[in-house]
Amino acid sequence: MGRRTQFLRSTGKKGIPQGSPLSPLLANVALNDLDHILGRGYGYLTYVRYLDDMVVLTFDSRKGRRWADRALERIRQEAAAIGVSLNAEKTRTVTLKEPDTSFAFLGFTIRWQPNPTVHKGYPHTSPKRKKVLEVLRKVRNTLRGSQHLSVSDAVAIVTPIVRGWVNYFRVGNSSRELYVVRQAVERKVRRFAVKKLKRKGFGWSRWSSETVYGTWGLFDDYRVRYRRRAKAAPAEKDA
């Protein structure tokens, strides 16, 4: 769907910044009718929306493709009714099981991963490369602006940044990307500490992992977490 800023400006002469707290509320109000319309396709369509980002899923069949076309056309109509247009770069129809096909949603890349042992495959979900680069860039810039601080104090600023990113992306099949971020963040922190001593390298022999994650307090919980289904309580036996 088009940018929220564009939607907000269509309602008046003055726009509201995209990050405004009012923006999510207005997006939900404007798209409420669309939610109800696509909800009628239950059984044929699976519709997921967060603010103005949405995904519509259907079966890979002739009937499913017809439903997908109908849904896309209705989305265009509802968008036009409130004076906005779809984002041409992000709005597309894909067949997920085709080779090298994927789609992005809320920072994740979703693609079909063939696997004969798991019903011939499964939807593979992992952070977009762009999101990995963004958090590493943020850590780098934070450390650059913390040259006046001790290593522990600088790490205390970096840790919430990394923790927040990891807690959002630690689902699905993100283990590889989480490992990449962990390694890169540790290297950046080590490099920061070495520069304070006006030396080169990363201090691999000078500081152990226990020092980096224990003494300095760098975030170190990069495990993927899965939701556990609640077990049904055992039936009570009659006395």
Salt bridges, closest charged atoms under 4 A:
ASP35 OD2 - ARG49 NH2 2.69
ASP52 OD1 - ARG4 NH1 3.17
ASP60 OD1 - ARG65 NH1 3.08
GLU78 OE2 - ARG74 NE 3.34
GLU134 OE1 - LYS131 NZ 3.61
GLU177 OE2 - ARG176 NH1 3.99
GLU186 OE1 - ARG182 NH1 3.78
GLU186 OE2 - ARG190 NE 2.90
ASP220 OD1 - ARG182 NE 2.78
ASP221 OD1 - ARG170 NH1 3.67
ASP221 OD1 - ARG223 NE 3.08
ASP221 OD2 - ARG225 NH2 2.56
